[in-house]
Amino acid sequence: MDDLEKRGQSGDMFGGITALFSGLAFAGLIYTLFVQKKELQFQRQELSLLVGEQKETKQHIKVQADQLSAQSDFIEQQIFENRFFQMLSAFSNFLENIEIDGNSGTDALEKLQHYVRPRTARQMRNHSEGSINPIKEYENNFLNYRNDLAPYFRQIYTILKFVDSSNVKQKKFYTNILRARLCSAELSLLCLNCASQHGSAKMAPLVDKFDILKHFDDYELFGNKKHNDNLEEFYQKWDFFEKQDKLNSIE
């Protein structure tokens, strides 16, 4: 009996110790979970700070990239404008040096306009419009004045091609500057050249794209208010004849 009682007491003692250790182990587990939770919170805070820093870094990089892009665009714009106005200046100098029968500059082009279509103007007064082909008349007379006409139109084409192939914005702003420099005689010559074999392939698309003939008046070319069927056939997709018809109807 005594042995059983002692063994029971020993078992109770070990059971209490076991319970104590179990409680301590559970408390340790809870503490470990608590510490891990705190560590996770710290990690999340660090990650949040890191993400914030990365966002700020990206924003700084974007701002710097935008600034570099703006600087690059500005430099490209300056290079383009310098080249463009140099070409305009060369074009003006060339025009001033054209001399025909003692006339220079735009006066020479007015003479040239008269020479490349003399029979057309005379026929307009004596024959019906349908019998006249000013495009053929221009092509026949072009050869006599090609030393002046060919380089003149090449310079216009080069300027338009330069603007068209550039990355500059508002391209029409610059081609309008060129257009503003062309007198009525030049527009008449340009109209004939674009419709002829000398300009229909390359020059005409650019002239159409940038509306260079916007202020062309066929009265200057034919000496009356009625335009020619041959020219109208070529320019049927362009709108300046239609605009002139509306203006003439108002008059």
Secondary structure by P-SEA (a helix, b strand, c coil): caaaaaaaaaaaaaaaaaaaaaaaaaaaaaaaaaaaaaaaaaaaaaaaaaaaaaaaaaaaaaaaaaaaaaaaaaaaaaaaaaaaaaaaaaaaaaaaacccccccaaaaaaaaaaaacaaaaaaaaccccccccaaaaaaaacccccccaaaaaaaaaaaaaaaaaccccaaaaaaaaaaaaccaaaaaaaaaaaacccccccaaaaaaaaccccccccccccccccccaaaaaaaccccaaaaaaaaaaac
